[in-house]
Amino acid sequence: MSQIKVMLIDDELGFTSIFTERLILRDIDVVAVNTAEDAFAKLKEFLPDIILLDLKMPGMNGIEMLKILKKYDPAIDVIIITGHGLGLDREEAVKMGALEMLLKPIDINEVVKMIENAYKKKNMEQDFLKTNKI
Amino acid sequence: MNTKKNNLKTMSGLEYYRLFIKKMVILLVIFSLVPIFLISFVFRYYFLTSYSDKLQGHMSELVQKHKQNIDNFLQERLNNIKLLAESFTIEQLSNEEFLQKHLSLLQKEYDSTFVDIGVVNNDGIQIAYAGNYKLVSANYKDSEWFNQVLKSKYYISDVFLGLRGQPHFIVAVTKQWNNKNYIVRATIDFNSFNSMVENIKIGRTGVAFIVNKTGQLQTKNTNNLQTIVIDFLNKIEIEKEEIHAVQNLKYGGKEFIFIIGSIKGGQWRLIFQQEQGDAFSEVNNARQIGIMVLLFGSIGVILIYYLMSRKMIRFIDQSEIERQRMNEQVIESGKLASIGELAAGIAHEINNPVAIMIEEAGWIQDLLKEEDLKDCENLQEFSRSLLQIRMQGMRCKDITFKLLSFARKTDPRAVKIQVNNIIEEIIKLSKQRARYRHITIKTEFESGLPEIMASPSELQQVFLNLFNNAIDAIGTYNDEGLVTIVTKKVGENVIISFSDNGQGIPSANISRIFDPFFTTKPIGKGTGIGLAICHGIIQKLGGDINVISEVDVGTTFELSIPLIVEKDAEELLTE
């Protein structure tokens, strides 16, 4: 099984640096960006399987970002990680296309499990589409 | 001390309006009624004066007319006798048959006004007589009229009884025949004279009578006036042609008008008399009607203003209450919004650093696994410490999550709840704390209490808050602390009350206890957010929270949560 590619979008440097290391330690290929611009810049070359997205960021609101991401690739899986849920609760986030919404601080093992499950599901779907051509 | 959070009104504004309206209405009443009364009184005064003048004028005219009639009557009777004396000789007049013939003529002409005719010689002996009385040879030498007629040639006597014992008066003329004085006299019937005066009648009490100079009645007086009144009227000096009026003469408890005219050359007086009330009866009637109109008019005006003011006060009351309610709503939503924003802000600001802390701890834990630290004696202690950091971090998250759940707009799932069960759970949780402080917990639950729709965690939060507050209020204040929890159904509401016998809340603080961050607990012990959160939660349920408190007696918090009809509940559940 190839490495899962995860993009971490969060303006908190202190968080992204450590969380990236910990994910890498758990055998996940991670790219961390701190602004929306960086995210869009690296999106095309990196082609992440999963995106971890913070809701509050300078430059662009996480909700807007989610909308744009889902527009760009409806198959992309986005997990929202936020310090607060004001203005958006889990149900709303899911309705808008997010896979899940987690409230900080988060349990890394839980996140990893979620990422792996999402990746597995995605691969199965892709395999299904590849092997069953009409 | 009872304050309802929802109805915290400053009544001063309302009272100010009420007072203002009352004053305005009183002013309006005064300004509407005063002119009416003023006009009425002025009108009445002028009307009365002019009416009185007119009435007096009318009476005077009447008296004047009758005065002339009576004078004419007397003059004519005298002229009749004069003619008799001038036209015939003494021989003819001494003939009784002749006299009788002329008496009959006169009686025929003047309706038995003349009773008899006689001729009296110089010595006062009646030498001839015609009439019903046997008065031939009657001696009149000492009679007043006899002496007067000798002096003044013509004379009309006062009314007297005379020899015949009947009221009458005499008209006499002196005439010389053969150098001797003879007197031709006639007796005038009292009744026919009296009827002239008796015919003067006005109203119910208006009558006339005649008195002579000494105050003796010359005609009948049906009113039986006392002589004192007549004497009083007689003393008034009047000219021969003058008509004099006396008003407001009080006699026998009544007021009278007298109109006096002089007749018979000033020897007699014709007096007209009427009760003032009778004379002014029309005016009195008009006045009574006027007073009634004025009275009913005034009552009407006052009533209209009163009703108008009541309507205005009610209107202002209502709009004031409306305004207050809107104000409160604005304040409430402002408060809630500010708490919400603050909570969200705190949650975000705290959760992010806490997340970093936990990640750092996790990173150390990850790294520890990489290292070969089997020989490190403190490895276990490191792991425990890191776990503790993680757990405490998660605890922070729980706290901020609670804050957020309060601040969040959307309703955390409402379900059907049996209030009694939730309170039981709360009591179980806090029993230890209460026992430690020697506080007894008493519950009075209504069995079969209907369920309500609410979020269990929110309701728990409210009950726990109120329960803990009750325990804190007792604290060390009361050694025999008692917390009473009562649930009951009242109308379409479930009422839940938490009562304690603690220190009570001073009235100055009562209106502020639901304000966010208001606390009387020592620093570090209370955040002042508990009751604000309770208030927010209960309000969201469409309920109400009241506090009744008395210092040194205790405090009762009473929650009122509306029951949701089955249909609404289903709708909510399916949403």
Interface residues (C-beta under 8 A of the other chain):
Chain A: E12 G14 F15 I18 F19 E21 R22 L25 K56 G83 H84 G85 L86 D89 L103 K104 P105 I106 I108
Chain B: G340 A344 A347 H348 E349 I350 N351 N352 P353 V354 A355 I356 M357 I358 E359 E360 G362 W363 D366 G393 M394 C396 K397 T400 F401 L404 A407 R408 T410
